[in-house]
């Protein structure tokens, strides 16, 4: 009887640890989502104070990544999880790395808002705002799929990155036109270009997180896999 109770206690404690890191990665995701929204607001309104707030807030994102990663390592060493439990920990460990990189992208967007040369590129900022809102929606939906470990939604969101890439390509063509028509605009346009690239990378990171969700749910690595093959396993 004593052994059975001990086993239940350990299992319950392990479940609590898994639930804790799951909640912590979702909290990190919520913070990164706010960082993205604020960085885009700072860029479109050229709000230097808000941009600085985003830049200074990045240390919180970095700190959460380190703390969660350390906890994942501790759980693996102590509990030696197998099957789905191990897949969850691996998925979380990879997810926090991509969330941290989205945080870095937010800093790049915020820094563009501090560049005085961007003031002369208001028409271009409108295009980035539209693309940025698309990236924000994609991140929000990805975090929702992560919270529910919804593989079907993850596949649909994985496809969404291609749409974001097309918006980015459209902005690049627009930027090239501006630079060819007025070489004096090149420094300011380049600042906008780096911000657009940062937004595009948010979509790539969301796509990665969707792959981790599918890996956890289905136990299959779908990197470099066609959508047809992904959907066969759903």
C-alpha angles and dihedrals in degrees: 000000000000092000092051092051091047090050091051091048093052092045091049092048091049091051089051090052092051091048090049095055090044090055091045094053090050090050089051089050091052091052092049090049090055090047090054094048092048095046091053091047089050092051098047093044094034088231105171094186093054091044090054090049090056092048093049091046093059092085089067090056091049092048092051091051092053094046095048092045091052090050091050090052091048093051093049091050095044103036102027091212122204139198115355094001091057091045090053093053092047091048091050093047091053093042094056090053090056092044089053089053090051085054088054089051089053090054091052091051091048092049090054088057089059093055110102091208089068089068089079094053102066095136089056092049090060090061091049091049091057092047090045093054089051090052090047092053090048092052092047092051091045091054089048090053089048092052091053096032087230109176095184092055089045091058091050091049090047087062091050092071090071090061091051090050090055091053089051092051090050091052091048091055089049092050092049090053092052093050094048093049094047118018089187088069093060098098093050093042091052090055088054090046093057090050091050090049090052091053090049090053090056088064091050091052092049088051089054092051090051088056090053091051091053090046091054096046099039102025090232130120105229098181110132089011125133120245089243091059092044092053093048090068097049 
